Amino acid sequence: MIDMRDIICPRCSSGNIIKNGNTVYGRPEFMCGDCRKHFPENPDIREIA
Ligand SMILES: [Zn+2]
């Protein structure tokens, strides 16, 4: 299971994320509720320590 609370928008950093089915690769896809950007489960996010 994916913890939605850990997902933020890669464009606007919003935590208002809506699940939006799956990508063509079978991975969960999400949509930002604020800027409407679609993005996969794990975009190229690098944790900033
Ligand atoms: Zn956004």
mmCIF file of the protein (N, C-alpha, C, O) and its ligand, coordinates in Angstrom:
data_MODEL
# 
_entry.id   MODEL 
# 
loop_
_entity.id 
_entity.type 
_entity.pdbx_number_of_molecules 
1 polymer     1 
2 non-polymer 1 
# 
_entity_poly.entity_id                      1 
_entity_poly.type                           'polypeptide(L)' 
_entity_poly.nstd_linkage                   no 
_entity_poly.nstd_monomer                   no 
_entity_poly.pdbx_seq_one_letter_code       MIDMRDIICPRCSSGNIIKNGNTVYGRPEFMCGDCRKHFPENPDIREIA 
_entity_poly.pdbx_seq_one_letter_code_can   MIDMRDIICPRCSSGNIIKNGNTVYGRPEFMCGDCRKHFPENPDIREIA 
_entity_poly.pdbx_strand_id                 A 
# 
loop_
_entity_poly_seq.entity_id 
_entity_poly_seq.num 
_entity_poly_seq.mon_id 
_entity_poly_seq.hetero 
1 1  MET n 
1 2  ILE n 
1 3  ASP n 
1 4  MET n 
1 5  ARG n 
1 6  ASP n 
1 7  ILE n 
1 8  ILE n 
1 9  CYS n 
1 10 PRO n 
1 11 ARG n 
1 12 CYS n 
1 13 SER n 
1 14 SER n 
1 15 GLY n 
1 16 ASN n 
1 17 ILE n 
1 18 ILE n 
1 19 LYS n 
1 20 ASN n 
1 21 GLY n 
1 22 ASN n 
1 23 THR n 
1 24 VAL n 
1 25 TYR n 
1 26 GLY n 
1 27 ARG n 
1 28 PRO n 
1 29 GLU n 
1 30 PHE n 
1 31 MET n 
1 32 CYS n 
1 33 GLY n 
1 34 ASP n 
1 35 CYS n 
1 36 ARG n 
1 37 LYS n 
1 38 HIS n 
1 39 PHE n 
1 40 PRO n 
1 41 GLU n 
1 42 ASN n 
1 43 PRO n 
1 44 ASP n 
1 45 ILE n 
1 46 ARG n 
1 47 GLU n 
1 48 ILE n 
1 49 ALA n 
# 
loop_
_struct_asym.id 
_struct_asym.entity_id 
A 1 
B 2 
# 
loop_
_chem_comp.id 
_chem_comp.type 
_chem_comp.mon_nstd_flag 
ALA 'L-peptide linking' y 
ARG 'L-peptide linking' y 
ASN 'L-peptide linking' y 
ASP 'L-peptide linking' y 
CYS 'L-peptide linking' y 
GLU 'L-peptide linking' y 
GLY 'peptide linking'   y 
HIS 'L-peptide linking' y 
ILE 'L-peptide linking' y 
LYS 'L-peptide linking' y 
MET 'L-peptide linking' y 
PHE 'L-peptide linking' y 
PRO 'L-peptide linking' y 
SER 'L-peptide linking' y 
THR 'L-peptide linking' y 
TYR 'L-peptide linking' y 
VAL 'L-peptide linking' y 
ZN  non-polymer         . 
# 
_pdbx_entity_nonpoly.entity_id   2 
_pdbx_entity_nonpoly.name        ? 
_pdbx_entity_nonpoly.comp_id     ZN 
# 
_pdbx_nonpoly_scheme.asym_id         B 
_pdbx_nonpoly_scheme.entity_id       2 
_pdbx_nonpoly_scheme.mon_id          ZN 
_pdbx_nonpoly_scheme.ndb_seq_num     1 
_pdbx_nonpoly_scheme.pdb_seq_num     101 
_pdbx_nonpoly_scheme.auth_seq_num    101 
_pdbx_nonpoly_scheme.pdb_mon_id      ZN 
_pdbx_nonpoly_scheme.auth_mon_id     ZN 
_pdbx_nonpoly_scheme.pdb_strand_id   A 
_pdbx_nonpoly_scheme.pdb_ins_code    . 
# 
loop_
_atom_site.group_PDB 
_atom_site.id 
_atom_site.type_symbol 
_atom_site.label_atom_id 
_atom_site.label_alt_id 
_atom_site.label_comp_id 
_atom_site.label_asym_id 
_atom_site.label_entity_id 
_atom_site.label_seq_id 
_atom_site.pdbx_PDB_ins_code 
_atom_site.Cartn_x 
_atom_site.Cartn_y 
_atom_site.Cartn_z 
_atom_site.occupancy 
_atom_site.B_iso_or_equiv 
_atom_site.pdbx_formal_charge 
_atom_site.auth_seq_id 
_atom_site.auth_comp_id 
_atom_site.auth_asym_id 
_atom_site.auth_atom_id 
_atom_site.pdbx_PDB_model_num 
ATOM   1   N  N  . MET A 1 1  ? 0.836  -1.199 0.000   1.00 0.00 ? 1   MET A N  1 
ATOM   2   C  CA . MET A 1 1  ? 0.000  0.000  0.000   1.00 0.00 ? 1   MET A CA 1 
ATOM   3   C  C  . MET A 1 1  ? 0.870  1.247  0.000   1.00 0.00 ? 1   MET A C  1 
ATOM   4   O  O  . MET A 1 1  ? 2.000  1.251  0.489   1.00 0.00 ? 1   MET A O  1 
ATOM   5   N  N  . ILE A 1 2  ? 0.318  2.270  -0.549  1.00 0.00 ? 2   ILE A N  1 
ATOM   6   C  CA . ILE A 1 2  ? 1.043  3.528  -0.637  1.00 0.00 ? 2   ILE A CA 1 
ATOM   7   C  C  . ILE A 1 2  ? 0.482  4.484  0.397   1.00 0.00 ? 2   ILE A C  1 
ATOM   8   O  O  . ILE A 1 2  ? -0.729 4.673  0.516   1.00 0.00 ? 2   ILE A O  1 
ATOM   9   N  N  . ASP A 1 3  ? 1.375  5.064  1.119   1.00 0.00 ? 3   ASP A N  1 
ATOM   10  C  CA . ASP A 1 3  ? 0.940  6.056  2.088   1.00 0.00 ? 3   ASP A CA 1 
ATOM   11  C  C  . ASP A 1 3  ? 0.798  7.398  1.386   1.00 0.00 ? 3   ASP A C  1 
ATOM   12  O  O  . ASP A 1 3  ? 1.792  8.058  1.083   1.00 0.00 ? 3   ASP A O  1 
ATOM   13  N  N  . MET A 1 4  ? -0.431 7.793  1.132   1.00 0.00 ? 4   MET A N  1 
ATOM   14  C  CA . MET A 1 4  ? -0.688 9.021  0.382   1.00 0.00 ? 4   MET A CA 1 
ATOM   15  C  C  . MET A 1 4  ? -0.118 10.243 1.093   1.00 0.00 ? 4   MET A C  1 
ATOM   16  O  O  . MET A 1 4  ? 0.174  11.266 0.473   1.00 0.00 ? 4   MET A O  1 
ATOM   17  N  N  . ARG A 1 5  ? 0.030  10.112 2.389   1.00 0.00 ? 5   ARG A N  1 
ATOM   18  C  CA . ARG A 1 5  ? 0.500  11.278 3.143   1.00 0.00 ? 5   ARG A CA 1 
ATOM   19  C  C  . ARG A 1 5  ? 1.949  11.610 2.817   1.00 0.00 ? 5   ARG A C  1 
ATOM   20  O  O  . ARG A 1 5  ? 2.419  12.717 3.079   1.00 0.00 ? 5   ARG A O  1 
ATOM   21  N  N  . ASP A 1 6  ? 2.653  10.634 2.243   1.00 0.00 ? 6   ASP A N  1 
ATOM   22  C  CA . ASP A 1 6  ? 4.051  10.868 1.919   1.00 0.00 ? 6   ASP A CA 1 
ATOM   23  C  C  . ASP A 1 6  ? 4.231  11.403 0.508   1.00 0.00 ? 6   ASP A C  1 
ATOM   24  O  O  . ASP A 1 6  ? 5.348  11.687 0.076   1.00 0.00 ? 6   ASP A O  1 
ATOM   25  N  N  . ILE A 1 7  ? 3.121  11.537 -0.202  1.00 0.00 ? 7   ILE A N  1 
ATOM   26  C  CA . ILE A 1 7  ? 3.228  11.952 -1.595  1.00 0.00 ? 7   ILE A CA 1 
ATOM   27  C  C  . ILE A 1 7  ? 2.921  13.440 -1.716  1.00 0.00 ? 7   ILE A C  1 
ATOM   28  O  O  . ILE A 1 7  ? 1.916  13.935 -1.204  1.00 0.00 ? 7   ILE A O  1 
ATOM   29  N  N  . ILE A 1 8  ? 3.789  14.114 -2.386  1.00 0.00 ? 8   ILE A N  1 
ATOM   30  C  CA . ILE A 1 8  ? 3.537  15.527 -2.669  1.00 0.00 ? 8   ILE A CA 1 
ATOM   31  C  C  . ILE A 1 8  ? 3.718  15.769 -4.159  1.00 0.00 ? 8   ILE A C  1 
ATOM   32  O  O  . ILE A 1 8  ? 4.366  14.991 -4.860  1.00 0.00 ? 8   ILE A O  1 
ATOM   33  N  N  . CYS A 1 9  ? 3.141  16.849 -4.619  1.00 0.00 ? 9   CYS A N  1 
ATOM   34  C  CA . CYS A 1 9  ? 3.230  17.183 -6.029  1.00 0.00 ? 9   CYS A CA 1 
ATOM   35  C  C  . CYS A 1 9  ? 4.655  17.593 -6.396  1.00 0.00 ? 9   CYS A C  1 
ATOM   36  O  O  . CYS A 1 9  ? 5.250  18.433 -5.722  1.00 0.00 ? 9   CYS A O  1 
ATOM   37  N  N  . PRO A 1 10 ? 5.205  17.003 -7.462  1.00 0.00 ? 10  PRO A N  1 
ATOM   38  C  CA . PRO A 1 10 ? 6.565  17.376 -7.866  1.00 0.00 ? 10  PRO A CA 1 
ATOM   39  C  C  . PRO A 1 10 ? 6.639  18.766 -8.480  1.00 0.00 ? 10  PRO A C  1 
ATOM   40  O  O  . PRO A 1 10 ? 7.724  19.330 -8.624  1.00 0.00 ? 10  PRO A O  1 
ATOM   41  N  N  . ARG A 1 11 ? 5.501  19.311 -8.838  1.00 0.00 ? 11  ARG A N  1 
ATOM   42  C  CA . ARG A 1 11 ? 5.511  20.646 -9.448  1.00 0.00 ? 11  ARG A CA 1 
ATOM   43  C  C  . ARG A 1 11 ? 5.326  21.736 -8.395  1.00 0.00 ? 11  ARG A C  1 
ATOM   44  O  O  . ARG A 1 11 ? 6.089  22.701 -8.341  1.00 0.00 ? 11  ARG A O  1 
ATOM   45  N  N  . CYS A 1 12 ? 4.289  21.565 -7.552  1.00 0.00 ? 12  CYS A N  1 
ATOM   46  C  CA . CYS A 1 12 ? 3.963  22.654 -6.638  1.00 0.00 ? 12  CYS A CA 1 
ATOM   47  C  C  . CYS A 1 12 ? 4.100  22.265 -5.165  1.00 0.00 ? 12  CYS A C  1 
ATOM   48  O  O  . CYS A 1 12 ? 3.824  23.064 -4.270  1.00 0.00 ? 12  CYS A O  1 
ATOM   49  N  N  . SER A 1 13 ? 4.535  21.010 -4.930  1.00 0.00 ? 13  SER A N  1 
ATOM   50  C  CA . SER A 1 13 ? 4.783  20.525 -3.577  1.00 0.00 ? 13  SER A CA 1 
ATOM   51  C  C  . SER A 1 13 ? 3.523  20.453 -2.722  1.00 0.00 ? 13  SER A C  1 
ATOM   52  O  O  . SER A 1 13 ? 3.603  20.391 -1.495  1.00 0.00 ? 13  SER A O  1 
ATOM   53  N  N  . SER A 1 14 ? 2.370  20.460 -3.366  1.00 0.00 ? 14  SER A N  1 
ATOM   54  C  CA . SER A 1 14 ? 1.126  20.330 -2.626  1.00 0.00 ? 14  SER A CA 1 
ATOM   55  C  C  . SER A 1 14 ? 0.955  18.912 -2.112  1.00 0.00 ? 14  SER A C  1 
ATOM   56  O  O  . SER A 1 14 ? 1.389  17.956 -2.754  1.00 0.00 ? 14  SER A O  1 
ATOM   57  N  N  . GLY A 1 15 ? 0.325  18.777 -0.960  1.00 0.00 ? 15  GLY A N  1 
ATOM   58  C  CA . GLY A 1 15 ? -0.011 17.465 -0.438  1.00 0.00 ? 15  GLY A CA 1 
ATOM   59  C  C  . GLY A 1 15 ? -1.422 17.050 -0.805  1.00 0.00 ? 15  GLY A C  1 
ATOM   60  O  O  . GLY A 1 15 ? -1.897 16.005 -0.360  1.00 0.00 ? 15  GLY A O  1 
ATOM   61  N  N  . ASN A 1 16 ? -2.088 17.842 -1.599  1.00 0.00 ? 16  ASN A N  1 
ATOM   62  C  CA . ASN A 1 16 ? -3.465 17.585 -2.012  1.00 0.00 ? 16  ASN A CA 1 
ATOM   63  C  C  . ASN A 1 16 ? -3.458 16.676 -3.237  1.00 0.00 ? 16  ASN A C  1 
ATOM   64  O  O  . ASN A 1 16 ? -3.653 17.137 -4.362  1.00 0.00 ? 16  ASN A O  1 
ATOM   65  N  N  . ILE A 1 17 ? -3.233 15.379 -3.010  1.00 0.00 ? 17  ILE A N  1 
ATOM   66  C  CA . ILE A 1 17 ? -3.000 14.443 -4.090  1.00 0.00 ? 17  ILE A CA 1 
ATOM   67  C  C  . ILE A 1 17 ? -4.179 13.479 -4.233  1.00 0.00 ? 17  ILE A C  1 
ATOM   68  O  O  . ILE A 1 17 ? -4.705 12.962 -3.247  1.00 0.00 ? 17  ILE A O  1 
ATOM   69  N  N  . ILE A 1 18 ? -4.570 13.257 -5.464  1.00 0.00 ? 18  ILE A N  1 
ATOM   70  C  CA . ILE A 1 18 ? -5.684 12.363 -5.773  1.00 0.00 ? 18  ILE A CA 1 
ATOM   71  C  C  . ILE A 1 18 ? -5.141 11.198 -6.579  1.00 0.00 ? 18  ILE A C  1 
ATOM   72  O  O  . ILE A 1 18 ? -4.370 11.394 -7.519  1.00 0.00 ? 18  ILE A O  1 
ATOM   73  N  N  . LYS A 1 19 ? -5.542 9.975  -6.214  1.00 0.00 ? 19  LYS A N  1 
ATOM   74  C  CA . LYS A 1 19 ? -5.113 8.834  -7.007  1.00 0.00 ? 19  LYS A CA 1 
ATOM   75  C  C  . LYS A 1 19 ? -5.854 8.847  -8.333  1.00 0.00 ? 19  LYS A C  1 
ATOM   76  O  O  . LYS A 1 19 ? -7.049 9.139  -8.399  1.00 0.00 ? 19  LYS A O  1 
ATOM   77  N  N  . ASN A 1 20 ? -5.125 8.527  -9.375  1.00 0.00 ? 20  ASN A N  1 
ATOM   78  C  CA . ASN A 1 20 ? -5.665 8.708  -10.722 1.00 0.00 ? 20  ASN A CA 1 
ATOM   79  C  C  . ASN A 1 20 ? -5.405 7.473  -11.569 1.00 0.00 ? 20  ASN A C  1 
ATOM   80  O  O  . ASN A 1 20 ? -4.970 7.587  -12.715 1.00 0.00 ? 20  ASN A O  1 
ATOM   81  N  N  . GLY A 1 21 ? -5.667 6.299  -11.019 1.00 0.00 ? 21  GLY A N  1 
ATOM   82  C  CA . GLY A 1 21 ? -5.490 5.070  -11.797 1.00 0.00 ? 21  GLY A CA 1 
ATOM   83  C  C  . GLY A 1 21 ? -4.039 4.674  -11.909 1.00 0.00 ? 21  GLY A C  1 
ATOM   84  O  O  . GLY A 1 21 ? -3.229 4.958  -11.027 1.00 0.00 ? 21  GLY A O  1 
ATOM   85  N  N  . ASN A 1 22 ? -3.720 4.010  -13.013 1.00 0.00 ? 22  ASN A N  1 
ATOM   86  C  CA . ASN A 1 22 ? -2.371 3.505  -13.187 1.00 0.00 ? 22  ASN A CA 1 
ATOM   87  C  C  . ASN A 1 22 ? -1.766 4.018  -14.476 1.00 0.00 ? 22  ASN A C  1 
ATOM   88  O  O  . ASN A 1 22 ? -2.469 4.347  -15.432 1.00 0.00 ? 22  ASN A O  1 
ATOM   89  N  N  . THR A 1 23 ? -0.449 4.078  -14.479 1.00 0.00 ? 23  THR A N  1 
ATOM   90  C  CA . THR A 1 23 ? 0.259  4.461  -15.686 1.00 0.00 ? 23  THR A CA 1 
ATOM   91  C  C  . THR A 1 23 ? 0.290  3.276  -16.638 1.00 0.00 ? 23  THR A C  1 
ATOM   92  O  O  . THR A 1 23 ? -0.126 2.173  -16.284 1.00 0.00 ? 23  THR A O  1 
ATOM   93  N  N  . VAL A 1 24 ? 0.782  3.510  -17.839 1.00 0.00 ? 24  VAL A N  1 
ATOM   94  C  CA . VAL A 1 24 ? 0.895  2.431  -18.812 1.00 0.00 ? 24  VAL A CA 1 
ATOM   95  C  C  . VAL A 1 24 ? 1.882  1.375  -18.329 1.00 0.00 ? 24  VAL A C  1 
ATOM   96  O  O  . VAL A 1 24 ? 1.900  0.260  -18.849 1.00 0.00 ? 24  VAL A O  1 
ATOM   97  N  N  . TYR A 1 25 ? 2.695  1.715  -17.350 1.00 0.00 ? 25  TYR A N  1 
ATOM   98  C  CA . TYR A 1 25 ? 3.660  0.772  -16.804 1.00 0.00 ? 25  TYR A CA 1 
ATOM   99  C  C  . TYR A 1 25 ? 3.080  -0.017 -15.638 1.00 0.00 ? 25  TYR A C  1 
ATOM   100 O  O  . TYR A 1 25 ? 3.779  -0.806 -15.003 1.00 0.00 ? 25  TYR A O  1 
ATOM   101 N  N  . GLY A 1 26 ? 1.796  0.203  -15.361 1.00 0.00 ? 26  GLY A N  1 
ATOM   102 C  CA . GLY A 1 26 ? 1.147  -0.534 -14.292 1.00 0.00 ? 26  GLY A CA 1 
ATOM   103 C  C  . GLY A 1 26 ? 1.451  -0.001 -12.912 1.00 0.00 ? 26  GLY A C  1 
ATOM   104 O  O  . GLY A 1 26 ? 1.176  -0.648 -11.902 1.00 0.00 ? 26  GLY A O  1 
ATOM   105 N  N  . ARG A 1 27 ? 2.018  1.177  -12.883 1.00 0.00 ? 27  ARG A N  1 
ATOM   106 C  CA . ARG A 1 27 ? 2.306  1.773  -11.585 1.00 0.00 ? 27  ARG A CA 1 
ATOM   107 C  C  . ARG A 1 27 ? 1.226  2.800  -11.263 1.00 0.00 ? 27  ARG A C  1 
ATOM   108 O  O  . ARG A 1 27 ? 0.650  3.404  -12.168 1.00 0.00 ? 27  ARG A O  1 
ATOM   109 N  N  . PRO A 1 28 ? 0.957  2.995  -9.998  1.00 0.00 ? 28  PRO A N  1 
ATOM   110 C  CA . PRO A 1 28 ? -0.072 3.971  -9.633  1.00 0.00 ? 28  PRO A CA 1 
ATOM   111 C  C  . PRO A 1 28 ? 0.281  5.361  -10.131 1.00 0.00 ? 28  PRO A C  1 
ATOM   112 O  O  . PRO A 1 28 ? 1.434  5.792  -10.101 1.00 0.00 ? 28  PRO A O  1 
ATOM   113 N  N  . GLU A 1 29 ? -0.751 6.040  -10.585 1.00 0.00 ? 29  GLU A N  1 
ATOM   114 C  CA . GLU A 1 29 ? -0.544 7.416  -11.013 1.00 0.00 ? 29  GLU A CA 1 
ATOM   115 C  C  . GLU A 1 29 ? -1.396 8.320  -10.142 1.00 0.00 ? 29  GLU A C  1 
ATOM   116 O  O  . GLU A 1 29 ? -2.484 7.946  -9.703  1.00 0.00 ? 29  GLU A O  1 
ATOM   117 N  N  . PHE A 1 30 ? -0.886 9.502  -9.905  1.00 0.00 ? 30  PHE A N  1 
ATOM   118 C  CA . PHE A 1 30 ? -1.586 10.447 -9.054  1.00 0.00 ? 30  PHE A CA 1 
ATOM   119 C  C  . PHE A 1 30 ? -1.771 11.765 -9.774  1.00 0.00 ? 30  PHE A C  1 
ATOM   120 O  O  . PHE A 1 30 ? -1.080 12.077 -10.744 1.00 0.00 ? 30  PHE A O  1 
ATOM   121 N  N  . MET A 1 31 ? -2.721 12.523 -9.272  1.00 0.00 ? 31  MET A N  1 
ATOM   122 C  CA . MET A 1 31 ? -2.954 13.847 -9.825  1.00 0.00 ? 31  MET A CA 1 
ATOM   123 C  C  . MET A 1 31 ? -2.947 14.840 -8.681  1.00 0.00 ? 31  MET A C  1 
ATOM   124 O  O  . MET A 1 31 ? -3.511 14.592 -7.615  1.00 0.00 ? 31  MET A O  1 
ATOM   125 N  N  . CYS A 1 32 ? -2.308 15.951 -8.918  1.00 0.00 ? 32  CYS A N  1 
ATOM   126 C  CA . CYS A 1 32 ? -2.295 17.013 -7.928  1.00 0.00 ? 32  CYS A CA 1 
ATOM   127 C  C  . CYS A 1 32 ? -3.648 17.724 -7.928  1.00 0.00 ? 32  CYS A C  1 
ATOM   128 O  O  . CYS A 1 32 ? -4.122 18.155 -8.979  1.00 0.00 ? 32  CYS A O  1 
ATOM   129 N  N  . GLY A 1 33 ? -4.256 17.844 -6.777  1.00 0.00 ? 33  GLY A N  1 
ATOM   130 C  CA . GLY A 1 33 ? -5.544 18.508 -6.682  1.00 0.00 ? 33  GLY A CA 1 
ATOM   131 C  C  . GLY A 1 33 ? -5.447 20.016 -6.824  1.00 0.00 ? 33  GLY A C  1 
ATOM   132 O  O  . GLY A 1 33 ? -6.458 20.699 -6.983  1.00 0.00 ? 33  GLY A O  1 
ATOM   133 N  N  . ASP A 1 34 ? -4.239 20.527 -6.768  1.00 0.00 ? 34  ASP A N  1 
ATOM   134 C  CA . ASP A 1 34 ? -4.068 21.974 -6.858  1.00 0.00 ? 34  ASP A CA 1 
ATOM   135 C  C  . ASP A 1 34 ? -3.699 22.417 -8.270  1.00 0.00 ? 34  ASP A C  1 
ATOM   136 O  O  . ASP A 1 34 ? -4.368 23.271 -8.852  1.00 0.00 ? 34  ASP A O  1 
ATOM   137 N  N  . CYS A 1 35 ? -2.634 21.835 -8.820  1.00 0.00 ? 35  CYS A N  1 
ATOM   138 C  CA . CYS A 1 35 ? -2.189 22.305 -10.140 1.00 0.00 ? 35  CYS A CA 1 
ATOM   139 C  C  . CYS A 1 35 ? -2.571 21.318 -11.242 1.00 0.00 ? 35  CYS A C  1 
ATOM   140 O  O  . CYS A 1 35 ? -2.312 21.575 -12.417 1.00 0.00 ? 35  CYS A O  1 
ATOM   141 N  N  . ARG A 1 36 ? -3.186 20.188 -10.872 1.00 0.00 ? 36  ARG A N  1 
ATOM   142 C  CA . ARG A 1 36 ? -3.703 19.215 -11.830 1.00 0.00 ? 36  ARG A CA 1 
ATOM   143 C  C  . ARG A 1 36 ? -2.614 18.466 -12.583 1.00 0.00 ? 36  ARG A C  1 
ATOM   144 O  O  . ARG A 1 36 ? -2.880 17.836 -13.606 1.00 0.00 ? 36  ARG A O  1 
ATOM   145 N  N  . LYS A 1 37 ? -1.425 18.533 -12.091 1.00 0.00 ? 37  LYS A N  1 
ATOM   146 C  CA . LYS A 1 37 ? -0.370 17.771 -12.728 1.00 0.00 ? 37  LYS A CA 1 
ATOM   147 C  C  . LYS A 1 37 ? -0.550 16.291 -12.430 1.00 0.00 ? 37  LYS A C  1 
ATOM   148 O  O  . LYS A 1 37 ? -0.880 15.910 -11.307 1.00 0.00 ? 37  LYS A O  1 
ATOM   149 N  N  . HIS A 1 38 ? -0.331 15.452 -13.451 1.00 0.00 ? 38  HIS A N  1 
ATOM   150 C  CA . HIS A 1 38 ? -0.343 14.012 -13.263 1.00 0.00 ? 38  HIS A CA 1 
ATOM   151 C  C  . HIS A 1 38 ? 1.086  13.543 -13.109 1.00 0.00 ? 38  HIS A C  1 
ATOM   152 O  O  . HIS A 1 38 ? 1.989  14.036 -13.785 1.00 0.00 ? 38  HIS A O  1 
ATOM   153 N  N  . PHE A 1 39 ? 1.288  12.589 -12.216 1.00 0.00 ? 39  PHE A N  1 
ATOM   154 C  CA . PHE A 1 39 ? 2.639  12.070 -12.033 1.00 0.00 ? 39  PHE A CA 1 
ATOM   155 C  C  . PHE A 1 39 ? 2.572  10.668 -11.465 1.00 0.00 ? 39  PHE A C  1 
ATOM   156 O  O  . PHE A 1 39 ? 1.589  10.327 -10.807 1.00 0.00 ? 39  PHE A O  1 
ATOM   157 N  N  . PRO A 1 40 ? 3.583  9.841  -11.695 1.00 0.00 ? 40  PRO A N  1 
ATOM   158 C  CA . PRO A 1 40 ? 3.586  8.461  -11.221 1.00 0.00 ? 40  PRO A CA 1 
ATOM   159 C  C  . PRO A 1 40 ? 3.930  8.369  -9.745  1.00 0.00 ? 40  PRO A C  1 
ATOM   160 O  O  . PRO A 1 40 ? 4.239  9.363  -9.088  1.00 0.00 ? 40  PRO A O  1 
ATOM   161 N  N  . GLU A 1 41 ? 3.866  7.143  -9.248  1.00 0.00 ? 41  GLU A N  1 
ATOM   162 C  CA . GLU A 1 41 ? 4.059  6.912  -7.821  1.00 0.00 ? 41  GLU A CA 1 
ATOM   163 C  C  . GLU A 1 41 ? 5.370  7.491  -7.317  1.00 0.00 ? 41  GLU A C  1 
ATOM   164 O  O  . GLU A 1 41 ? 5.407  8.186  -6.302  1.00 0.00 ? 41  GLU A O  1 
ATOM   165 N  N  . ASN A 1 42 ? 6.423  7.203  -8.023  1.00 0.00 ? 42  ASN A N  1 
ATOM   166 C  CA . ASN A 1 42 ? 7.734  7.650  -7.598  1.00 0.00 ? 42  ASN A CA 1 
ATOM   167 C  C  . ASN A 1 42 ? 8.426  8.451  -8.682  1.00 0.00 ? 42  ASN A C  1 
ATOM   168 O  O  . ASN A 1 42 ? 9.292  7.934  -9.387  1.00 0.00 ? 42  ASN A O  1 
ATOM   169 N  N  . PRO A 1 43 ? 8.054  9.685  -8.816  1.00 0.00 ? 43  PRO A N  1 
ATOM   170 C  CA . PRO A 1 43 ? 8.793  10.532 -9.749  1.00 0.00 ? 43  PRO A CA 1 
ATOM   171 C  C  . PRO A 1 43 ? 10.211 10.711 -9.255  1.00 0.00 ? 43  PRO A C  1 
ATOM   172 O  O  . PRO A 1 43 ? 10.544 10.282 -8.150  1.00 0.00 ? 43  PRO A O  1 
ATOM   173 N  N  . ASP A 1 44 ? 11.029 11.323 -10.040 1.00 0.00 ? 44  ASP A N  1 
ATOM   174 C  CA . ASP A 1 44 ? 12.434 11.435 -9.662  1.00 0.00 ? 44  ASP A CA 1 
ATOM   175 C  C  . ASP A 1 44 ? 12.608 12.441 -8.531  1.00 0.00 ? 44  ASP A C  1 
ATOM   176 O  O  . ASP A 1 44 ? 13.119 13.547 -8.706  1.00 0.00 ? 44  ASP A O  1 
ATOM   177 N  N  . ILE A 1 45 ? 12.164 12.004 -7.388  1.00 0.00 ? 45  ILE A N  1 
ATOM   178 C  CA . ILE A 1 45 ? 12.317 12.849 -6.207  1.00 0.00 ? 45  ILE A CA 1 
ATOM   179 C  C  . ILE A 1 45 ? 13.553 12.406 -5.462  1.00 0.00 ? 45  ILE A C  1 
ATOM   180 O  O  . ILE A 1 45 ? 13.735 11.222 -5.180  1.00 0.00 ? 45  ILE A O  1 
ATOM   181 N  N  . ARG A 1 46 ? 14.375 13.338 -5.155  1.00 0.00 ? 46  ARG A N  1 
ATOM   182 C  CA . ARG A 1 46 ? 15.535 13.057 -4.343  1.00 0.00 ? 46  ARG A CA 1 
ATOM   183 C  C  . ARG A 1 46 ? 15.283 13.692 -2.979  1.00 0.00 ? 46  ARG A C  1 
ATOM   184 O  O  . ARG A 1 46 ? 15.005 14.886 -2.868  1.00 0.00 ? 46  ARG A O  1 
ATOM   185 N  N  . GLU A 1 47 ? 15.386 12.877 -1.967  1.00 0.00 ? 47  GLU A N  1 
ATOM   186 C  CA . GLU A 1 47 ? 15.146 13.427 -0.638  1.00 0.00 ? 47  GLU A CA 1 
ATOM   187 C  C  . GLU A 1 47 ? 16.207 14.454 -0.306  1.00 0.00 ? 47  GLU A C  1 
ATOM   188 O  O  . GLU A 1 47 ? 17.401 14.261 -0.534  1.00 0.00 ? 47  GLU A O  1 
ATOM   189 N  N  . ILE A 1 48 ? 15.725 15.538 0.234   1.00 0.00 ? 48  ILE A N  1 
ATOM   190 C  CA . ILE A 1 48 ? 16.641 16.602 0.638   1.00 0.00 ? 48  ILE A CA 1 
ATOM   191 C  C  . ILE A 1 48 ? 16.816 16.543 2.149   1.00 0.00 ? 48  ILE A C  1 
ATOM   192 O  O  . ILE A 1 48 ? 15.893 16.826 2.912   1.00 0.00 ? 48  ILE A O  1 
ATOM   193 N  N  . ALA A 1 49 ? 17.989 16.178 2.549   1.00 0.00 ? 49  ALA A N  1 
ATOM   194 C  CA . ALA A 1 49 ? 18.239 15.981 3.974   1.00 0.00 ? 49  ALA A CA 1 
ATOM   195 C  C  . ALA A 1 49 ? 18.307 17.325 4.697   1.00 0.00 ? 49  ALA A C  1 
ATOM   196 O  O  . ALA A 1 49 ? 18.511 17.363 5.911   1.00 0.00 ? 49  ALA A O  1 
HETATM 197 ZN ZN . ZN  B 2 .  ? 0.704  20.474 -7.944  1.00 0.00 2 101 ZN  A ZN 1 
# 
